[in-house]
Amino acid sequence: MEELLKFLVGALVGDEKTVEVETEEDETSITYRVKVASEDIGKVIGKNGKTATSIRTIMKSVMAKTHKKVFVKFED
């Protein structure tokens, strides 16, 4: 799923190579920490957070089979 997240965020930023995804997993949840360049964080979050919300919705839909909560956090 990291590949999907990198693909989605990579399409938004200026340089795809700057996108880093870290995964933290426990019994009940999975947390993805997405790091992008500071000049690209606005593109990833979007106006009023709509782009970030859409990315989180896609990841939750894809991960529904695992029956775990999915969190996506964006950092610069």
C-alpha positions as CSV (number, residue, x, y, z in Angstrom):
1,M,0.0,0.0,0.0
2,E,3.0,2.3,0.4
3,E,3.4,2.2,-3.4
4,L,-0.1,3.4,-3.9
5,L,0.4,6.2,-1.4
6,K,3.7,7.2,-3.0
7,F,2.0,7.2,-6.4
8,L,-0.9,9.4,-5.3
9,V,1.4,12.0,-3.5
10,G,4.1,11.8,-6.2
11,A,1.6,12.9,-8.8
12,L,0.9,16.1,-6.8
13,V,4.5,17.2,-5.9
14,G,7.1,18.8,-8.1
15,D,9.7,16.0,-7.6
16,E,8.5,12.5,-6.9
17,K,11.9,11.5,-5.5
18,T,11.4,13.7,-2.4
19,V,8.3,11.7,-1.3
20,E,9.1,9.4,1.7
21,V,6.5,7.1,3.3
22,E,7.1,5.5,6.7
23,T,4.8,2.8,8.1
24,E,3.9,2.1,11.7
25,E,1.7,-0.9,12.4
26,D,0.2,-2.5,15.5
27,E,-2.7,-4.9,16.1
28,T,-5.5,-2.4,15.5
29,S,-4.1,0.4,13.3
30,I,-1.7,1.3,10.5
31,T,-0.2,4.8,10.4
32,Y,1.5,6.1,7.3
33,R,3.8,9.2,7.7
34,V,4.3,11.0,4.4
35,K,7.2,13.3,4.2
36,V,7.4,15.8,1.3
37,A,9.5,18.9,0.6
38,S,8.3,22.0,2.5
39,E,7.4,23.8,-0.8
40,D,5.1,20.9,-1.8
41,I,3.2,20.4,1.5
42,G,0.5,22.9,0.4
43,K,-0.1,20.9,-2.8
44,V,-0.5,17.7,-0.9
45,I,-2.9,19.2,1.7
46,G,-4.9,21.2,-0.8
47,K,-7.4,24.0,-0.3
48,N,-9.2,23.5,3.1
49,G,-7.5,20.1,3.3
50,K,-9.6,18.5,0.6
51,T,-6.8,16.8,-1.2
52,A,-5.4,15.3,2.1
53,T,-8.9,14.1,3.0
54,S,-9.3,12.5,-0.4
55,I,-6.0,10.7,-0.1
56,R,-7.0,9.4,3.4
57,T,-10.4,8.2,2.0
58,I,-8.7,6.3,-0.8
59,M,-6.3,4.6,1.6
60,K,-9.1,3.7,4.1
61,S,-11.1,2.2,1.2
62,V,-8.2,0.1,0.0
63,M,-7.3,-1.1,3.5
64,A,-10.8,-2.0,4.5
65,K,-10.1,-5.7,4.0
66,T,-7.5,-5.6,6.8
67,H,-10.1,-4.5,9.4
68,K,-7.6,-2.0,10.8
69,K,-7.9,1.7,11.3
70,V,-5.7,3.6,8.8
71,F,-4.2,7.0,9.5
72,V,-2.2,9.1,7.0
73,K,-0.1,12.0,8.4
74,F,1.6,14.6,6.2
75,E,4.9,16.2,7.3
76,D,7.4,18.5,5.6
